[in-house]
Amino acid sequence: MLERDPYVYHVKAAAASWQLTREGRHRPLWQSERRPEVLVYARRMAANNRPSRLIVHIENGSVETEESFESEGGGPGLRC
């Protein structure tokens, strides 16, 4: 079975909130005024949709961290 390309998720600042987006989609997957809330949701989403990468940006758009979630160990949960 061929493995799909990894989903790439981004947590980034928007007008007055933080957003979780996925490359290739136009609308945010999650949005909140609280960055920690978006980060928890983003890590759960990335872990449950392996293989994936999560790129976390700071307010000015620069990359703060990047996390990889490999194929093994994925389970049921948030899907998108």
N, C-alpha and C positions, 0 to 999 in steps of 0.2 A: 504494500500500500504506500503510495506516495504521500509525503508530508507536505502540507500547505506552507506557504511563506508565513513567517511570523506576523501576527498583528502588531502594530506599533501604536501605542497609546501615549498621549501627552497630557500632563497636568500643567495648566498655564493660567495666568491672570487674564481676566476679561474686565470689561468696564468696572463694575463694582462687585465682582465675584471671582471665583476660581472655577475652571471648567476642566472636565475630562473629555478629551476628544480621541477619535481613532482615525488614523490616516485612511483616506479614501471615503470618509463619511463627511457630510456637510454640516450636520447638526451635532451639538454636544451630546454626549451620553449621560452626563451628570453635571450639575452646576450647584454651587453653594457659596455663601459668603464666607464660609469657614474652610480654609485650606486643609486642616487636618482631616476633616470629614471627607473631602474629595480624595485625599491620599489613601485613606482606608478603603474606600470604594474602588479606587483605581487599582490598588494592589490585589484586591479580591478579583476584580474583573480580569486582570492580566494573568493571575494564577489559574483561573478557571477556564481560560481560553488559550492554553499553551499550544504551540510555542508562541511566545509574545515578548515584547519589550515595552518597558515603561520609562518614559523620559519625563523628568520633573524639571520644570523651569522656575526661575525666580521671577519676581515682578517685572524686571526689565526685559524678560524674554530669554536671558542666558540660561544654558543648561546647568542645573545644580547637580543632578544625579541621573544615572541610567541603570536600570535593572533588567536582567534577562530572566525569563521564565521558560525553562527547557520543557521538552515534550513529556518526559516522565513525571508522574506524580499528579497530573491534572485530575480533577474530579468534577462531579456535578456542581453546579452553582450558577452564578451570573453568566449569561451568555449574550453575545451581541455579534 
